[in-house]
Amino acid sequence: MIQKLKNKAHTFNGLFWLTVVAPTALAVVYFGFMASDVYISESRYVVRSPEKQAASPLGLVLKGAGFSSNPGDAYTVQDYILSRDALKSLNDELGIGKAYASPDVDLFSRFGSIDRDNSFEALHRYYQKKILVQTDSTSSISTLTTRAFTAQDAVNANLKLLELSEALVNKINARGRQDMIKFATTEVSQAAAKAKEAGLKLTAYRNKNGVIDPERQATAQLQQITKMQDDLLATTTQLAQLKAFTPANPQIPALQNRAKVMRAEIQKENANINGSQKSLVNKATDYQRLAIDRDLAEKQLASALVSLESARNEALRQQVYLERIAQPSTPDVATEPRRLRSIFATFMLGLLAWGVLGMLMAGVREHQD
């Protein structure tokens, strides 16, 4: 019995050394003497765009003009910061890969020291552990945190990522503005070509048929016919009076001849207005069609010009801005690793493992006995 108790005590002591003492000693050695200091630089920014104007005057008074934040734009910037493109720019300009793989960094924290994988994909996975972007869904404020093994590397990386993000936003703005204006400009060019073509067709028709505006010409001729009809009526009235009272009046033949000429002239003018293929009525049909095409083309051109101006204003109004709220901080002390807390956490986890394994082993021994 005594021998069994000694064996149990020996087993528990060995387990304690294995699960508690050894890991804690390793943690003391690593976090106390080996682990490299990690410096953290932090900045805050918000991605915003001009606020859309209210539709009604009352809405303008109540709402006012300002800026609104779009979470979608913030997440776009966040994805870019963590992307391979951002890492490539950061590595090309700052050599962030060399900084992470520096021999001054401890073996377990250094990039490519454990798995010997120095590929860009491995660097990207390592990079995503060192860069953190958090966006508050309520305020849309994003916090960019960069970790490096020197304070200057952390600050430089943070500043460069903000510059790259601003360049991305400006690129998106330029592309959107160019697309909107390009489309509107194309519409203006097409409308101008149609208006020019319609105007040339109308001019050619006028030259071919010798008319300026058939409707106005017809109106003028109708007025002339009306005047001639009034004169004819006055002539026929005077002629009737002379025949009734003075049949031998020498003016009768002259009045009869005048009435005859006026009737012929009225008939001729009526034929010019309506009654032949070359009449103004027939010409007016084609003229009106061409005039309508020209007016419609001019209205489309005017509408396209308004749309172009609106597109330019909208392109300026819809620009997205990356506004820095807090500039990247320059750490004066390393905040990671938290050495004492890490050692204490290792000790507590060792105790937990020792207790659990001890109870399991005790249960197995009792079951065997």
C-alpha angles and dihedrals in degrees: 000000000000090000091053091051090050090050091050092049091048091050093048091047091051091047090049091053091046099047103029115017100041097046091044091049090050090048090051091050095045102039094034100047113003111037113100120235115257119209121203126206119191133192135171130215141163129214110218142163134202110283116250114253119248117253098232131051089240089054090052091053094046098039104029127189122294144113130300131198122232115203089203091063091048092053090048090058090044092054090048093052090055094042130106090246092060091046091050092052091045092049094045095050103031103021091232091167092060090047091054091045095048116139088230089070116089119259097252096047098040119104114252096003099111106036095024089227109141096167122131090247090056090048089051092053090048090046093054089058092054099044122063129182119185123182123199106223091205101051097019088226112147125208118208116200123186125188125201139153094248128045093233093052090052093050094044092050092049093048093047093050090052090050091049090049091051089049090051092051091048090049091052090048093050093047093049092045092049093048094050095046093041092055092047092046091052089052090051092049092050093046091048091051091051092047091050092048092049091049092050092050091051092048092049091051092051092050093046096048099032096236134123101189116351093198094054092042091050090050091052092048092047089053089050091048090050090052091048090049090053090050090047090051091051091047095049090047091051090045092052092050092050092049090050099048106021109021092173095054110135091220092069097082092047092050091047091052091047092051090050092051092048093050090051091048092049090050090049093050091047089052090052090054099040134356108061141059090254095047121124091246092060091043091049092061094060091036092054091049092052092043091051090050090050094047091047091049091050091049090049089050091050090048091049091051090051089048090051092052090046090049091053092049092044091049090054093044096049095055116132120224131201105212119193111222097177124018118229109284121233108225115220094189134032113257096189143095097036094216104187093042092049092050091047092047090051090050093050093047089049091052091049092049091046092052095047095045091044092055091046092051092046090052092050092050093049090050090052092048 
